[in-house]
Amino acid sequence: MAIKVLVVDDSSFFRRRVSEIVNQDPELEVVAVAVNGKEAIDMAAKFKPQVITMDIEMPVMDGISAVREIMASNPTPILMFSSLTHDGAKATLDALEAGALDFLPKRFEDIATNKDDAISLLQQRIKALGKRRVYRPSPVSTNTLDSRRPASLSQSSLREPHRPLSSRLNSGSLTQAGSSLPTRSQLNSTLERQPAPAAQSLSTIRASGKQYKVLLIGTSTGGPVALQKVLTAFPANYPHPIVLIQHMPAAFTPAFAARLNTLCKIEVKEAQNGDVLRAGCAYLAPGGMQLMLERAGMTGRLKVVAGTSDMNYKPSVDITFASASKAFGGDVLAVVLTGMGADGREGARMLKSAGATIWAQDEASCVVYGMPQAVASAGLAAHSIALENMADAILKETSRG
């Protein structure tokens, strides 16, 4: 049975265009359209769609207010359409805080340079949301921020990269200013595929006593809510630096880092080239770029590079994880949270080969169980942990003394 979609926008042209694209896919069906937020609330109650696409700026009632009302009365996965501007970033973050799960740029040329790719991505994104239930843990905020355009936007992890990570790492394209990444042989070290581990309760997870140098967290769809849920639980004196890789366009990462910084006890900032890692500070990978770690004496330093134009994800969890495996070896706790696709799996493979510890979010608490599933089903994750338990588990594992 086709996934039922409600299209909400005050522009008749955009409503018609989105409806045409949705109905082109036999797995999708537009069951209703609405011209403002108030109509959207009524249509959501009447037609019970499985996914809603929502504009932000509309007359009578704006999209953010409509999201808040719908999530309170008829919780439904909602995909926002947003402009890639500072104001658009703030509004989208507000919509995600209200309960929306994902967003795409409203200009199709900002989704992908190729029209067919943009259409396919929109269809895939709606299908991914339509197949997932709305997960709402204890009140938190924001949900997914993804976008797709190789030259300027990070992609949404909907498909595998065009080239194996090993070929990109060893081509020299990401080794600038003396910064290098692990070798092909390190990447291709084989690890036996295992079934994904069952979700574990916090009481069954015991601290290993291992000493760490850095905490890495990679995520995509559903990531902002998950990151906020985890990071707001950390004390100001958290003993390690934290590196965050969230698939997000360049226009959004400054606003997202600033928002997290106001909500968290730890410091959160958008990573800059040359940043020296400090305990109790979280560094968010800038959108449209690649973030790499390198050793600098007793600590580490960040390198922000453009990467190559054919890389699907900017930033890429794989790239950051891979660089950390070379810089810190086994002294890493790497956590893969909710997200589409499999970004992070190959980087996690390299980290585990170097002796690092890998954890994944469990299926039930994910908005989309793609990235964590890829890591867990490859036998790389030591634990699969529910989102509401993740912060406590991390604190237990990484505390000193």
C-alpha positions as CSV (number, residue, x, y, z in Angstrom):
1,M,0.0,0.0,0.0
2,A,1.3,3.4,-0.9
3,I,2.5,5.8,1.7
4,K,-0.1,8.6,2.2
5,V,1.3,12.2,1.9
6,L,-0.1,15.6,2.8
7,V,1.5,18.5,0.9
8,V,1.3,21.9,2.7
9,D,2.3,25.1,1.0
10,D,0.7,28.5,0.2
11,S,2.2,28.5,-3.3
12,S,-0.1,26.7,-5.8
13,F,2.9,26.1,-8.1
14,F,4.9,24.4,-5.4
15,R,2.0,22.4,-4.1
16,R,1.4,21.1,-7.7
17,R,5.1,20.4,-8.3
18,V,5.6,18.5,-5.1
19,S,2.4,16.6,-5.6
20,E,3.5,15.6,-9.1
21,I,6.9,14.4,-7.9
22,V,5.3,12.4,-5.0
23,N,2.7,10.8,-7.3
24,Q,5.3,9.7,-9.8
25,D,6.5,7.1,-7.3
26,P,4.1,4.1,-7.1
27,E,5.0,3.7,-3.4
28,L,3.7,7.2,-2.6
29,E,0.3,8.9,-2.9
30,V,-0.8,12.5,-2.2
31,V,-4.0,12.2,-0.3
32,A,-4.6,15.9,0.4
33,V,-3.1,19.4,0.1
34,A,-3.3,22.4,2.4
35,V,-2.6,26.1,1.8
36,N,-1.7,27.1,5.3
37,G,-0.9,25.7,8.8
38,K,-4.4,25.8,10.0
39,E,-5.6,23.7,7.1
40,A,-2.7,21.4,7.6
41,I,-3.9,20.6,11.2
42,D,-7.4,19.9,9.9
43,M,-6.2,17.7,7.0
44,A,-3.8,15.8,9.2
45,A,-6.7,14.9,11.5
46,K,-9.1,14.0,8.6
47,F,-6.8,12.1,6.3
48,K,-4.2,10.6,8.7
49,P,-1.2,10.9,6.3
50,Q,1.9,9.0,7.0
51,V,4.2,11.9,6.0
52,I,3.6,15.6,5.7
53,T,5.7,18.0,3.6
54,M,5.5,21.5,5.2
55,D,6.4,25.0,4.1
56,I,7.6,27.4,6.9
57,E,6.3,30.8,5.9
58,M,2.5,30.7,5.2
59,P,-0.5,33.0,5.9
60,V,-3.1,32.3,8.7
61,M,-0.7,29.9,10.5
62,D,3.0,29.4,9.8
63,G,4.6,26.0,9.4
64,I,6.3,26.0,12.8
65,S,3.1,26.5,14.7
66,A,1.4,23.9,12.6
67,V,4.1,21.3,13.3
68,R,3.7,22.0,17.0
69,E,0.0,21.5,16.9
70,I,0.1,18.4,14.7
71,M,2.7,16.7,16.9
72,A,0.5,17.4,19.9
73,S,-2.7,16.1,18.4
74,N,-1.8,13.7,15.5
75,P,2.0,12.9,15.6
76,T,3.2,12.5,12.0
77,P,6.6,12.5,10.4
78,I,7.0,16.0,8.9
79,L,9.5,17.0,6.2
80,M,10.1,20.8,6.2
81,F,11.0,22.8,3.1
82,S,13.5,25.6,3.9
83,S,15.6,28.3,2.4
84,L,19.4,28.0,2.8
85,T,19.9,31.3,4.5
86,H,20.7,32.4,8.1
87,D,17.0,33.1,8.7
88,G,16.0,29.9,7.0
89,A,18.4,28.0,9.2
90,K,17.0,29.5,12.4
91,A,13.4,28.8,11.3
92,T,14.2,25.2,10.3
93,L,15.9,24.6,13.7
94,D,12.7,26.0,15.3
95,A,10.6,23.6,13.2
96,L,12.7,20.7,14.1
97,E,12.5,21.7,17.8
98,A,8.8,21.7,17.4
99,G,8.9,18.1,16.2
100,A,9.6,18.0,12.5
101,L,11.9,15.1,11.6
102,D,13.7,16.3,8.5
103,F,14.1,19.1,6.0
104,L,15.1,19.8,2.4
105,P,15.9,23.0,0.6
106,K,12.9,24.5,-1.1
107,R,14.8,25.3,-4.3
108,F,15.3,22.0,-6.1
109,E,18.6,23.2,-7.5
110,D,19.9,23.4,-3.9
111,I,18.9,19.7,-3.4
112,A,21.0,18.4,-6.2
113,T,22.5,19.9,-9.4
114,N,20.7,17.2,-11.4
115,K,16.9,17.5,-11.6
116,D,16.4,13.8,-11.6
117,D,18.6,13.3,-8.6
118,A,16.6,16.0,-6.7
119,I,13.4,14.3,-7.5
120,S,14.7,10.9,-6.5
121,L,16.1,12.3,-3.2
122,L,12.7,13.9,-2.3
123,Q,10.9,10.6,-3.0
124,Q,13.4,8.5,-1.0
125,R,13.3,10.9,1.9
126,I,9.5,10.8,2.1
127,K,9.6,7.0,1.9
128,A,12.2,6.7,4.6
129,L,10.1,8.9,7.0
130,G,6.9,7.1,6.0
131,K,8.3,3.7,7.0
132,R,9.3,4.9,10.4
133,R,7.1,5.6,13.4
134,V,7.5,9.0,15.2
135,Y,9.8,8.4,18.2
136,R,9.5,11.1,20.9
137,P,11.6,10.4,23.9
138,S,11.5,12.7,26.9
139,P,11.1,16.3,25.9
140,V,14.1,17.6,24.0
141,S,14.4,19.4,20.8
142,T,15.4,19.5,17.1
143,N,15.4,16.6,14.8
144,T,17.1,16.0,11.4
145,L,19.0,18.3,9.3
146,D,20.2,16.9,6.0
147,S,20.7,18.2,2.6
148,R,22.3,17.1,-0.5
149,R,24.5,18.7,-3.1
150,P,28.1,17.5,-3.4
151,A,29.7,20.9,-3.9
152,S,27.9,22.8,-1.1
153,L,25.7,20.7,1.0
154,S,26.1,17.5,3.0
155,Q,24.1,14.6,1.7
156,S,21.5,12.6,3.5
157,S,23.1,9.2,3.6
158,L,20.5,7.7,1.5
159,R,22.9,5.8,-0.6
160,E,26.4,4.4,-0.6
161,P,29.3,6.6,-1.8
162,H,30.2,6.4,-5.4
163,R,33.8,5.4,-4.6
164,P,35.0,3.2,-1.8
165,L,36.3,5.1,1.1
166,S,39.7,3.4,0.7
167,S,40.1,4.8,-2.8
168,R,39.4,8.3,-1.6
169,L,41.6,8.0,1.4
170,N,44.6,6.8,-0.5
171,S,44.2,9.0,-3.6
172,G,45.8,11.9,-1.8
173,S,42.8,14.1,-2.3
174,L,42.2,14.4,1.4
175,T,45.8,14.6,2.5
176,Q,46.6,18.3,2.6
177,A,49.3,20.1,4.4
178,G,50.9,16.9,5.7
179,S,47.8,15.4,7.1
180,S,47.3,11.8,6.0
181,L,44.8,9.1,6.6
182,P,45.1,5.4,7.2
183,T,46.3,3.1,4.5
184,R,44.2,0.8,2.2
185,S,45.4,-2.2,4.1
186,Q,44.1,-0.7,7.3
187,L,40.7,0.1,5.8
188,N,40.4,-3.4,4.2
189,S,41.2,-5.3,7.3
190,T,38.4,-7.9,7.5
191,L,36.0,-8.2,10.4
192,E,33.5,-11.1,10.5
193,R,29.9,-9.9,9.9
194,Q,27.7,-10.5,12.9
195,P,24.1,-10.1,13.8
196,A,23.2,-6.6,15.2
197,P,23.3,-6.8,19.0
198,A,20.1,-6.4,20.9
199,A,19.5,-3.1,22.7
200,Q,21.0,-3.1,26.2
201,S,19.7,-1.6,29.4
202,L,21.9,0.9,31.2
203,S,22.3,-1.5,34.1
204,T,23.9,-4.1,32.0
205,I,26.5,-1.8,30.5
206,R,29.6,-1.7,32.8
207,A,32.5,0.7,32.4
208,S,35.4,-1.0,30.8
209,G,38.0,1.1,32.6
210,K,39.6,2.0,29.3
211,Q,41.3,5.4,29.0
212,Y,40.1,7.7,26.2
213,K,41.5,10.7,24.4
214,V,38.4,11.8,22.4
215,L,34.7,11.1,22.0
216,L,33.4,11.0,18.4
217,I,29.6,11.1,17.6
218,G,28.4,10.7,14.0
219,T,24.8,11.1,12.9
220,S,22.4,12.2,10.1
221,T,18.6,12.1,10.0
222,G,17.3,12.6,13.5
223,G,20.7,13.7,14.7
224,P,20.0,17.2,16.1
225,V,17.4,15.9,18.6
226,A,19.7,13.0,19.5
227,L,22.8,15.2,19.9
228,Q,20.9,17.7,22.1
229,K,19.5,14.8,24.2
230,V,23.0,13.5,24.8
231,L,25.1,16.7,25.1
232,T,22.8,18.5,27.5
233,A,23.4,15.8,30.0
234,F,27.2,16.3,30.0
235,P,28.7,18.3,32.9
236,A,30.8,21.4,32.2
237,N,33.9,19.5,33.3
238,Y,33.5,16.6,30.9
239,P,37.1,15.2,30.8
240,H,37.5,14.7,27.0
241,P,37.1,16.7,23.8
242,I,34.1,15.8,21.7
243,V,33.9,15.8,17.9
244,L,30.4,15.9,16.3
245,I,29.7,14.9,12.7
246,Q,26.2,15.8,11.6
247,H,25.1,15.8,8.0
248,M,24.0,19.4,7.6
249,P,24.5,22.1,5.0
250,A,27.0,25.0,5.5
251,A,24.3,27.5,6.2
252,F,23.0,25.5,9.2
253,T,26.0,24.4,11.2
254,P,26.9,27.8,12.7
255,A,23.3,28.2,13.9
256,F,23.1,24.7,15.2
257,A,26.4,25.0,17.1
258,A,25.3,28.2,18.6
259,R,22.0,26.7,19.7
260,L,23.7,23.8,21.3
261,N,26.1,26.1,23.1
262,T,23.3,28.0,24.8
263,L,21.6,24.8,25.9
264,C,24.6,22.7,27.1
265,K,26.9,23.0,30.1
266,I,29.9,22.1,27.9
267,E,31.1,24.5,25.3
268,V,29.9,23.8,21.7
269,K,31.4,25.5,18.7
270,E,31.6,25.0,14.9
271,A,35.0,23.5,14.3
272,Q,37.7,25.7,12.6
273,N,40.9,24.6,10.9
274,G,43.7,24.4,13.4
275,D,41.5,24.1,16.5
276,V,43.4,22.4,19.3
277,L,41.2,19.9,21.1
278,R,40.2,20.8,24.6
279,A,38.4,18.7,27.3
280,G,34.8,19.8,27.8
281,C,34.4,21.3,24.4
282,A,32.4,19.8,21.5
283,Y,33.4,20.7,17.9
284,L,30.7,20.5,15.3
285,A,32.0,19.6,11.8
286,P,31.2,22.5,9.4
287,G,28.7,21.8,6.7
288,G,30.1,21.4,3.1
289,M,33.5,20.5,4.4
290,Q,35.4,17.5,5.8
291,L,36.7,17.4,9.3
292,M,39.9,15.5,10.1
293,L,41.8,14.8,13.4
294,E,45.5,14.8,13.7
295,R,47.8,14.2,16.7
296,A,49.4,17.3,18.2
297,G,51.6,16.4,21.2
298,M,49.5,15.1,24.1
299,T,46.3,16.2,22.5
300,G,44.9,16.6,19.0
301,R,44.2,19.3,16.4
302,L,41.4,19.6,13.8
303,K,41.9,20.1,10.1
304,V,39.0,21.4,8.0
305,V,39.4,20.6,4.3
306,A,37.2,20.8,1.2
307,G,37.6,17.2,0.2
308,T,36.8,16.1,-3.3
309,S,33.8,17.1,-5.3
310,D,32.7,13.5,-5.8
311,M,32.3,12.7,-2.1
312,N,28.7,12.2,-1.2
313,Y,28.8,13.4,2.4
314,K,30.1,16.8,3.5
315,P,30.9,16.3,6.4
316,S,31.5,12.6,6.2
317,V,31.4,10.4,9.4
318,D,33.7,7.9,7.6
319,I,36.4,10.5,6.9
320,T,36.5,11.9,10.4
321,F,36.4,8.4,12.0
322,A,39.2,7.2,9.7
323,S,41.4,10.2,10.5
324,A,40.8,9.5,14.2
325,S,41.9,5.9,13.8
326,K,45.3,7.1,12.6
327,A,45.6,10.0,15.1
328,F,44.4,8.3,18.3
329,G,44.3,4.5,17.5
330,G,42.4,2.7,20.2
331,D,42.0,5.7,22.5
332,V,38.6,6.6,21.0
333,L,35.0,6.0,21.9
334,A,32.9,6.4,18.7
335,V,29.2,6.6,18.8
336,V,26.9,6.3,15.7
337,L,23.4,7.7,16.2
338,T,20.3,7.8,14.1
339,G,20.6,8.4,10.3
340,M,19.9,7.2,6.8
341,G,22.4,5.1,4.9
342,A,25.7,3.7,6.0
343,D,28.1,6.6,6.5
344,G,30.4,5.8,9.4
345,R,30.6,2.0,8.9
346,E,33.9,2.0,7.1
347,G,35.4,4.6,9.4
348,A,34.2,2.5,12.4
349,R,35.8,-0.5,10.9
350,M,39.1,1.3,10.8
351,L,38.7,2.5,14.3
352,K,37.8,-1.0,15.6
353,S,40.9,-2.4,13.8
354,A,43.0,0.2,15.7
355,G,41.4,-0.9,19.1
356,A,38.8,1.8,19.5
357,T,35.4,1.2,21.1
358,I,32.3,1.6,18.9
359,W,28.7,2.0,20.1
360,A,25.4,2.4,18.1
361,Q,22.0,3.7,18.9
362,D,19.3,1.0,19.1
363,E,16.6,0.6,16.5
364,A,13.6,1.5,18.6
365,S,14.9,5.0,19.5
366,C,16.2,5.9,16.0
367,V,14.3,8.2,13.6
368,V,15.9,6.2,10.9
369,Y,17.8,3.0,11.7
370,G,20.3,3.2,8.8
371,M,23.8,4.3,10.0
372,P,23.6,2.5,13.4
373,Q,22.3,-0.6,11.7
374,A,25.2,-0.6,9.2
375,V,27.7,-0.4,12.0
376,A,25.9,-3.0,14.3
377,S,25.2,-5.5,11.6
378,A,28.8,-5.4,10.5
379,G,29.8,-6.6,13.9
380,L,31.5,-3.3,14.8
381,A,29.3,-2.1,17.7
382,A,30.0,-3.4,21.2
383,H,26.7,-2.1,22.4
384,S,23.4,-0.9,20.9
385,I,21.9,1.6,23.3
386,A,18.6,3.5,23.5
387,L,18.9,7.3,23.0
388,E,17.6,8.0,26.5
389,N,20.4,5.9,28.0
390,M,23.2,7.0,25.7
391,A,24.4,10.0,27.7
392,D,24.6,8.1,31.0
393,A,26.3,5.2,29.3
394,I,28.9,7.5,27.8
395,L,29.5,9.3,31.1
396,K,29.9,6.0,32.9
397,E,32.4,4.7,30.3
398,T,34.5,7.8,29.9
399,S,34.6,9.2,33.4
400,R,38.0,9.2,35.1
401,G,38.6,7.7,38.5
